């Protein structure tokens, strides 16, 4: 899942890139030079061999190494036993326990299902810890997972 820019080493995730740009900006300020946040991002991109920040950001790793899915990916999701609907992955991070991934998704369609209360139907975004198969550890009393994602 790592991506490389111009045949070089993998490009870190965007939050790490932004931290690096902030340190670059702080060093510039320590030397008495003015540098805006956007100038720091552009300078970092050039240092890493990209023509600009947008190109560097597009080539950045989208989620933790080994995650079963990545941010911006479109998936089919079942929430609380609903019929499968299209959803967009907003965020992927390491879960609280080994082998789990904290995933936040946004539903792109309305949901229907016998287990959904009006509160569940109104949710546009859901966060859950899922295993490598995309199934949440949290379950309804009937044993149905809170969230089940159909992975590629």
N, C-alpha and C positions, 0 to 999 in steps of 0.2 A: 504494500500500500504506500510505500514511500515514493516520492517523486523526486526527480532530479532536474536541475536547470543546466542546460548546455553541457550535459555529460559529466557534471560534477557530482559531489556528494549530495545526499538527500536534503531537501529544503525543509527546515523545521516547521512545526505548526505555526499558524498566524499569531497566537498569543506570545509565543517565544520570539518571533520576529519583531513584534511590537515592543517587547522588553528590550531587545537588542538595540532597536532604534532609539528608545528612551535613554539608554546608557550612552549611545553615540551623541545624542543631543546634550546630555548632562556634561560629557567631556568637552564639547564645544563651548558650552556656557562657562566651564571652569577655565578655559583659555581666553575668555572674554569675547567669544564670537557669538553672534546671534544666529539661532537656528530654530525654525518652527518645527512642529511635530511632523508636518507633511514633508518638509525639506529633509528631516532625519529619515523618514521612510524611503524617500527617493534616493538618498545617499546610501542607505543600507542596500537597496536593490542593486545599485551600481557596484558596490563592493562585492556583492555576491554573484556578479556576472549577468544580472538581468537588466534589460533596457530601462525598466521603470517599476514602480511599486506594484501596479496592477498585474504585470506579468509575473513578478515574484510571488505575489499573493496567490495567483491562480495555480502556481506550481507547488505550493506548500502542501505538506501532509495534511489530510482532512480530518484525521482522528488518531487516536493512540495506535501504536504499532500492534498489529495482530487483531484489531477490532473487526468484527464480522460485517460491519457496514461503516459508512462515513457520512459526514455532514453533507447536506445538499442532495443526497441520494433519495430517490423516490422508491417507496416500498408499498406493499399491500399490508394492511394492519387490521387485526381483530382486537377490539377493545371491549373487555368485560363480556365476551361471548358474542359480540356483534358480528354481522356479516362483514366480509373483508371490504375495506375501502382504501383508496389511495391516500398516502400520507407522505410528507416530506420530513426527512431527518434534519433536525435543527442543530443537534449537538450530540457528540459522543465523547465519553470520558471513561476513565477506569471506574468500576463499581466499588462498592464498599468491601466486597469480599473477592478473593482471587477467582478469576475465571468469569467474572461478571462485568458487564458494561453498563454504565448509566447513560441512557438514551432519552433524548427529548424529541418528540415528533409533533408535527402540526397536521391535523386532518385537512385534506383537500376536498372532501366530500362529506355529506351528512351521513350519519350512522343510524342503523336500525338494528334492533335485537331484543329478544325477550328479557335479557338480564339488565337492560339499560334503564335507569331511572331518568327523570327529567334533568337531574343534575349532571349525570353522565352524558346525556345527549347534548347538553349545552357546552361541554368542554371542547375547545378548539385545539388545545395543546395538552399533551400527557408526557409525564416523565416516569421511567421505570428502570430497574436494574434487570437486564436480560442476559441469558447465557449465550454461548457461541452459536446456538441455533436460532436466536432471536426470540426466545420465550422467557417471559418474566417469571421470577421466583414467587412473586405474590399471586395468590389464587383465591377465587371465590370459594364459598363453602361447598359448592358442587364439584370443586377440583378444576374448574376452567381457569386458565391463566388470566390475570388482569390484562396483559398485553401479549400478543403473539404477532411477530413480524415474519413475513415471507421473504427470506433472503434470496439473493441471486442464485 
